[in-house]
């Protein structure tokens, strides 16, 4: 069984930085990852895509984080990262790592496309 475990959340002042990590554990033969992604959900709001990376290397960012966040992966460590810079109070949310075994993930961050989720890590940005 494949599991995703996030870490790196915390509290920062506006303008600060955080790096989230997501480690994939378990047998990869039981789940054929095509994309890895980061999502977030603020209280009272729907879960939204933040950034995703396709096995072929293409990357998608939400407009709200372009130029501030960067997604990357280290396949040797089975880890995907989200570097978050110039954080704003509106970035406050629970951040989730996700994986998809559907080819449509290469072109969309629609939540329904993503089939494996981590437990989430809280990010709080103070003004």
C-alpha positions in Angstrom: 0.0 0.0 0.0 1.4 3.4 -1.0 1.2 6.3 1.5 2.0 10.0 1.3 3.4 11.7 4.3 3.8 15.5 4.4 6.1 17.6 6.6 7.4 21.1 6.8 4.3 23.1 7.7 4.4 25.8 10.4 3.8 29.4 11.2 5.6 32.3 9.5 5.3 36.0 9.1 4.1 37.4 5.8 6.9 37.6 3.3 8.6 34.5 4.8 9.3 31.1 3.3 8.6 27.5 4.0 9.4 24.2 2.3 7.0 21.4 2.4 8.1 17.8 1.8 6.1 14.7 0.8 7.6 11.3 1.0 6.0 8.4 -0.8 6.3 5.1 1.0 5.2 1.6 0.2 5.3 -0.5 -2.9 5.2 1.6 -6.0 4.1 -1.5 -7.9 0.7 -1.2 -6.3 0.2 2.4 -7.6 1.4 3.8 -10.9 2.0 7.4 -10.2 1.7 9.7 -13.2 1.6 13.1 -11.3 2.4 14.4 -7.9 0.8 17.6 -6.6 0.1 19.9 -3.8 -3.3 21.1 -2.8 -4.6 23.4 0.0 -7.8 23.9 1.8 -8.6 26.9 4.0 -11.4 26.8 6.5 -14.8 27.2 4.8 -13.3 26.9 1.3 -13.0 24.1 -1.2 -9.8 22.2 -1.7 -7.8 23.8 -4.6 -4.8 22.8 -6.6 -1.5 24.7 -5.9 1.1 23.0 -8.1 1.6 19.7 -9.8 4.4 17.9 -11.6 3.9 15.3 -14.3 6.1 12.3 -14.8 7.3 13.8 -18.1 8.4 16.9 -16.3 5.7 19.5 -17.1 4.5 21.6 -14.2 1.2 23.4 -13.5 0.8 26.3 -11.0 -2.3 28.0 -9.7 -2.3 31.6 -10.8 -2.3 32.7 -7.2 1.1 31.2 -6.5 3.0 31.7 -9.8 6.3 33.3 -9.2 6.2 32.6 -5.5 6.0 28.8 -5.2 8.0 26.1 -6.8 7.4 22.3 -7.0 10.2 19.8 -7.5 10.8 16.2 -7.0 13.7 13.9 -6.1 12.9 10.5 -7.5 15.9 8.9 -5.7 14.3 9.9 -2.4 10.7 9.4 -3.5 10.1 12.9 -2.3 8.2 15.9 -3.8 8.8 19.4 -2.5 6.9 22.7 -2.4 9.1 25.7 -1.9 6.9 28.6 -0.8 8.4 32.1 -0.9 6.9 35.5 -0.3 4.1 34.0 1.7 0.9 35.9 2.2 -1.8 35.6 4.9 -4.2 34.2 2.2 -1.8 31.3 1.8 -2.9 30.1 5.2 -4.4 26.6 4.8 -3.9 22.9 5.3 -1.6 21.7 2.5 -2.1 18.2 1.1 0.2 16.2 -1.0 -1.5 14.1 -3.6 -0.7 11.6 -6.4 -2.6 10.7 -9.5 -2.5 7.5 -11.6 -4.8 9.1 -14.3 -3.2 10.6 -17.4 -5.6 13.6 -17.2 -3.5 14.8 -14.2 -1.0 16.2 -16.7 -3.4 18.9 -17.8 -5.6 19.5 -14.8 -5.5 19.9 -11.0 -9.2 19.1 -10.6 -9.5 17.4 -7.3 -11.4 14.4 -8.7 -8.4 13.6 -10.8 -6.2 12.9 -7.8 -6.6 9.5 -6.2 -4.1 9.3 -3.4 -3.8 11.9 -0.6 -1.6 12.6 2.4 -2.9 13.6 5.8 -2.1 17.3 5.4 0.2 19.8 7.1 -0.9 23.2 8.4 0.6 26.4 7.1 -0.2 29.7 8.9 1.0 33.0 7.6 0.6 36.0 10.0 0.2 39.5 8.7 
